[in-house]
Amino acid sequence: MAMDAAEIERLIREGIPDAQVRIEDLRGDGDHYAAHVVSPAFAGKSRVQQHQMVYQALKGNMGGVLHALALNTSVPKA
């Protein structure tokens, strides 16, 4: 069973409370998503570290019920 967009967004917001999150269903099939996550918590972190923070927020679902997620992370513009 695939994870829906609302659940992905909820987990990311719980794990990174100050994040702005937008989830996009890339194919309209409810199985391939892109997550656009903007958070001050990413400041000073490499792109890899930012992505690791998002994966941690997803609580082990990446690679299981959630297998196709394109990540775009950034720090808010001043």
Buried (B, 14 or more C-beta within 10 A) or exposed (E): EEBBBEBBBBBBBEBBEEBBBEBEEEEEEEBBBBBBBBBEBBEEBEEEEBBEBBBEBBEEBBEEBBEEBEBBBEBEEE
